[in-house]
Amino acid sequence: MRKFTPDVEEYSIDEGFADITGMRRVFRSTYEDMARKMQEEVQRELGITVSVGLSSSKCLAKLCSKFRKPRGFTAVPGH
C-alpha cells in the first residue's frame, strides 16, 4: 500500500487503510483504478487475495470491503 501513498494506517494484522487523496495526479489514474491496482499488487507480490473498499471515509471503506468477499471490490463515491 505504501507504493501508492505514504499515508497508511495499519488497523489490524490483516486490515489497513490507505489515504490516496490527492494521488490521482501522481499516478495519472482514477482513485478506483489505483485501488484496483493495489489489490492486484498484493495478490501478485504476496500471493493472497484481498477485498478492497473505496470511499471518502474509513467507516464506509470498511463496510465496502466486507461487501463482496473474497477478493471483492466495492466503491462508494463521496460527495
Secondary structure by P-SEA (a helix, b strand, c coil): ccccccccccccccccccccccccccccccaaaaaaaaaaaaaaaccbbbbbbbcccaaaaaaaaaccccbbbbbbbcc
